[in-house]
Amino acid sequence: MMKTHTQPVIGVLGGGQLARMLALAGYPLGMRFVFFDPDPNACAGQVGPLISAGYDDTRALDEFMQRVDVVTFDFENVPLSTVRYVQQRRAVYPDPDVLEISQDRLLEKRFFQRLDLPVGPFFPVNSFSELAFGAKSYDFEGFLKTRRMGYDGKGQFRITPGADLKAIWQQAAGQPLVLEKRVGFKREISVISVRDSDGQILQYAITENKHNNGILATSTAPARHSENAQKAQEYARRIATELAYVGVLVVEFFETGEGVLINEMAPRVHNSGHWTIEGAMTSQFENHLRAVCGWPLGMTDSWGYAAMLNWIGSVPDIAHMPKQPHIHHHLYGKQPRPGRKVGHTTITAEGPAHLQQKVVAFAKQLSDSLNAAG
């Protein structure tokens, strides 16, 4: 891997909040950024130059490549053809081969199986008869998911004993699908790893996640202790090593009574790692940039305990709340919209009990503020 110069220009395919936070982490280090996104109002454009064009616009991509030294992306659904085109002239991290796996749920699960890693039961679905057979095999407890473009609860259909399979098939037909058996789990956790081009892997504290309607609502780190922690970290390291990965890689797990099952991986900085901005010695964003630029990685130790609260759809009126040293707000500059991630708040503390007290106090403060406004 060629190491970039001391003031590299990083190109980011995708201009959402993750690209924005990458830039905010890189600017203090002397890095510069250029974003590429079809949306001219992409929020990363508020903090750096944005080239707005379709992902198939080779002329715009050529301009993008002329202005940057190295390229990464802020979401895994950038068209593979676009990333491979860019890779012809600029180094791209993570490698597009990783994208090819992560963009397809079926390929991803088979990849995990090839490494002899634990995944829940799944069944490829290409016809109604296959859906009916799979649903019966799983006792009508599962999720029918699109193999591509499924995130934040999108492209998912709940299968239950009373579900109308024909209606579900009519909604989902025409797309490659996979049926996953519903897993009874105690909690969801994620392992955030960063790997450099020399093969060094560092990992952050295991994060415990809670979702609402398929969208991440809260993340807490370090997660409550579990005997499965080391195994989950080992699995994540094996994945990063097998992929010769460069950058931040997040692997999500279901923790069950028997151990852990891999849910999916995210080949990028991740919502469940936002707490690292204030809660770790080096944020996931800075470490991702360090890895793709060939710089030494930063320490991933936690300062204490942290809880990240996602703001979905709208953001509370934080402007009139008293500033607290342990409460950190991040707004993404996005217009409010149902189901849209528009910001997050991180609360830090020295211990888990103290953290819980601060979260409860913040919730009361927020409630009082809303009542006063109403």
Sequence and secondary structure as in RCSB ss.txt:
>XXXX:A:sequence
MMKTHTQPVIGVLGGGQLARMLALAGYPLGMRFVFFDPDPNACAGQVGPLISAGYDDTRALDEFMQRVDVVTFDF
ENVPLSTVRYVQQRRAVYPDPDVLEISQDRLLEKRFFQRLDLPVGPFFPVNSFSELAFGAKSYDFEGFLKTRRMG
YDGKGQFRITPGADLKAIWQQAAGQPLVLEKRVGFKREISVISVRDSDGQILQYAITENKHNNGILATSTAPARH
SENAQKAQEYARRIATELAYVGVLVVEFFETGEGVLINEMAPRVHNSGHWTIEGAMTSQFENHLRAVCGWPLGMT
DSWGYAAMLNWIGSVPDIAHMPKQPHIHHHLYGKQPRPGRKVGHTTITAEGPAHLQQKVVAFAKQLSDSLNAAG
>XXXX:A:secstr
     SS EEEEE  SHHHHHHHHHHGGGT EEEEE S TT GGGGTS EE   TT HHHHHHHHHT SEEEESS
TTS HHHHHHHHTTSEESS HHHHHHHT HHHHHHHHHHTT  B  EEEE SHHHHHHHHHHTTT EEEEESSS 
 TTTTEEEE TT  HHHHHHHHTTS EEEEE    SEEEEEEEEE TT  EEE   EEEEEETTEEEEEEES   
 TTHHHHHHHHHHHHHHTT  EEEEEEEEEETTEEEEEEEESS  GGGTTHHHHBSS HHHHHHHHHHT      
 BSSEEEEEEEES    GGGS   TTEEEEE      TT EEEEEEEEESSHHHHHHHHHHHHHHHHHHHHHH 
